[in-house]
Amino acid sequence: MLHLFTKKAVTAFLLAVTAASATAQVYQTPNAYEFTYGDPNMKLPQSTSCHSMPAGGAYFPSLGLGSTDLYVAGWNDPDPAMFSEVTVMLTPPGNPTVILWQGSIKFTGVQDLEVGSVRNPMSNETSILAAYYLPGVGHFLDEYKLGPGGATGLINQTQLSNSPTYGRIRMDFHSLWSGAITWINRDPSVNRVQARVYENNAWSATSTINGTANKTDVDLAIEAVEIPSGTSVKELHLAYTGNGFITKTSLNFNTLATLPGTLTPTINDNSYVGAVPISKLSLDCPGFSQNSSRWAYTYTDMLNVIVRFKDPLVAGGAPQTAVVTAGMLGNVPISGSYKLYNPALNYELNVPTPVPYQNDIMIAWYATDGMGFNKYIGLKMDPTGTFVSSLGDYLDLPNAQTASTPNPTYNGIMLNKTDLKTRSPFSYATYFDIDPVTGLYQLHHAFHDWGDAAFRGLPEETESAINIGTYPNPFRDQLNISIETKENSIVELLLTDISGRTAAQTNVALTKGSHQVNFKQLGQLAPGNYILTTLIDHKKVGVQKVTKQ
């Protein structure tokens, strides 16, 4: 998912930054596994979400695919006339390079689109969940089943609120059988944050959280805490904004499940941020903590990326603040040099170790100088908030650089939350930007090895170094693609029109060496411009504009 953003002095990559942070930067060649999947006709996405579940936790026996990992993502255009989308992918265990099943679910006119999964108690198969706000109607939770050939079917729809105006909605899941959902209900008779939890194969009734009137944003996370007596207590963590404060609270998960109602949370922190506009919050905590709770949330004021966190080993457990872009972690500062948008964070699994545990905090965001620097970057912070535990100053996300800033500046990124019992094979990230070839939005899916201080990439000896040539261009009835691979590979050719619709496709198995692939039967295509995408073993290796005469 991520690759190095280091401090080597190479003149060709000098950045235009302030004198206080003027250090040459080099972006190492990305080799993390990443691809784009999603309808390219998405108009103006403004948020994304993601969720994953490993084989064993993810269970789809009726599809006949054997053991599979599950990756679910959502991206949302809140325009009432436009569609939003949930994408679903199943892969072999620990191998996101092969897609065994994929499909999508379309929504029209919704705001927010959160995703998750639970084991359906009736079928004993995994169901896909989507939560959203329908303007003027309220908040909803949908449950879908997967079928052969990419088909999906609605199992159940639950209306969560009658909120007449938008309030954010978020979900989180812990191990196989637990989950939670929270939303801001702006119905005048409620006007507070509400929540439901999933436990023992059922969703609870709605709880209304005291002290949350007129809140403008909310996020949540689930954590199991082992207290000194040895008992494990599950907690629902909430963070919400309003009146210039970010308030961090927690509630007993079992109380939410068994005695829902109007509940008063424990206030863990009340941080003043003032009247400066900030991004949406991103909150996470480890799936399991010992002795005391740990949590962290991030936001930006467009100048700084800020992390507020609590760890029992720091300052007696008092909440702390780290401005991760200001140089206080020992990295080169970039605060004030770029506009910084929409940070997301998660607790990273430190593996392989004898006993895997969640410790360091990964933060990623979008940065732009309004000219040539427009990309998603990030870093991993140690749990004490004192140093960068990833390599270099910052980390790049793969294929996340665009030549110019979209206008308006719409961007979004999310990192999946996980836990110890059903930990995902990878830290899964989704983010969107504009395809420089087509000018259309695209949704990236990227996979980072837990505990890797740099990035997860395909082993160098198995990657295919590609030389590609295409002729004739313009073409009439066929294209000839000369291609050289370093190993036996499956080569896929995809021809799409400018709107992103598939016009033609083919694939061929090639041995190691130089080959010419004939892309035939193209004479029936309408004259005009097309995009030729070349993939080797499902990895995009070339994109080129071609013209049909």
Secondary structure as GFF3:
##gff-version 3
##sequence-region A 1 549
A	DSSP	beta_strand	3	6	.	.	.	ID=ss1
A	DSSP	three_ten_helix	11	13	.	.	.	ID=ss2
A	DSSP	three_ten_helix	19	21	.	.	.	ID=ss3
A	DSSP	beta_strand	26	27	.	.	.	ID=ss4
A	DSSP	beta_strand	34	36	.	.	.	ID=ss5
A	DSSP	beta_strand	47	53	.	.	.	ID=ss6
A	DSSP	three_ten_helix	61	63	.	.	.	ID=ss7
A	DSSP	beta_strand	69	76	.	.	.	ID=ss8
A	DSSP	beta_strand	83	91	.	.	.	ID=ss9
A	DSSP	beta_strand	101	108	.	.	.	ID=ss10
A	DSSP	beta_strand	111	119	.	.	.	ID=ss11
A	DSSP	beta_strand	126	134	.	.	.	ID=ss12
A	DSSP	beta_strand	138	146	.	.	.	ID=ss13
A	DSSP	three_ten_helix	148	150	.	.	.	ID=ss14
A	DSSP	beta_strand	152	159	.	.	.	ID=ss15
A	DSSP	beta_strand	169	174	.	.	.	ID=ss16
A	DSSP	beta_strand	178	185	.	.	.	ID=ss17
A	DSSP	beta_strand	192	199	.	.	.	ID=ss18
A	DSSP	beta_strand	202	203	.	.	.	ID=ss19
A	DSSP	beta_strand	207	209	.	.	.	ID=ss20
A	DSSP	beta_strand	217	226	.	.	.	ID=ss21
A	DSSP	beta_strand	232	242	.	.	.	ID=ss22
A	DSSP	beta_strand	245	252	.	.	.	ID=ss23
A	DSSP	alpha_helix	253	258	.	.	.	ID=ss24
A	DSSP	beta_strand	262	263	.	.	.	ID=ss25
A	DSSP	beta_strand	266	272	.	.	.	ID=ss26
A	DSSP	beta_strand	282	284	.	.	.	ID=ss27
A	DSSP	beta_strand	288	290	.	.	.	ID=ss28
A	DSSP	beta_strand	295	300	.	.	.	ID=ss29
A	DSSP	beta_strand	305	310	.	.	.	ID=ss30
A	DSSP	three_ten_helix	315	317	.	.	.	ID=ss31
A	DSSP	beta_strand	320	323	.	.	.	ID=ss32
A	DSSP	beta_strand	339	350	.	.	.	ID=ss33
A	DSSP	beta_strand	357	368	.	.	.	ID=ss34
A	DSSP	beta_strand	374	381	.	.	.	ID=ss35
A	DSSP	beta_strand	394	401	.	.	.	ID=ss36
A	DSSP	beta_strand	412	415	.	.	.	ID=ss37
A	DSSP	beta_strand	427	434	.	.	.	ID=ss38
A	DSSP	beta_strand	441	448	.	.	.	ID=ss39
A	DSSP	three_ten_helix	460	462	.	.	.	ID=ss40
A	DSSP	beta_strand	467	471	.	.	.	ID=ss41
A	DSSP	beta_strand	479	485	.	.	.	ID=ss42
A	DSSP	beta_strand	489	497	.	.	.	ID=ss43
A	DSSP	beta_strand	502	510	.	.	.	ID=ss44
A	DSSP	beta_strand	513	519	.	.	.	ID=ss45
A	DSSP	beta_strand	528	536	.	.	.	ID=ss46
A	DSSP	beta_strand	539	548	.	.	.	ID=ss47
###
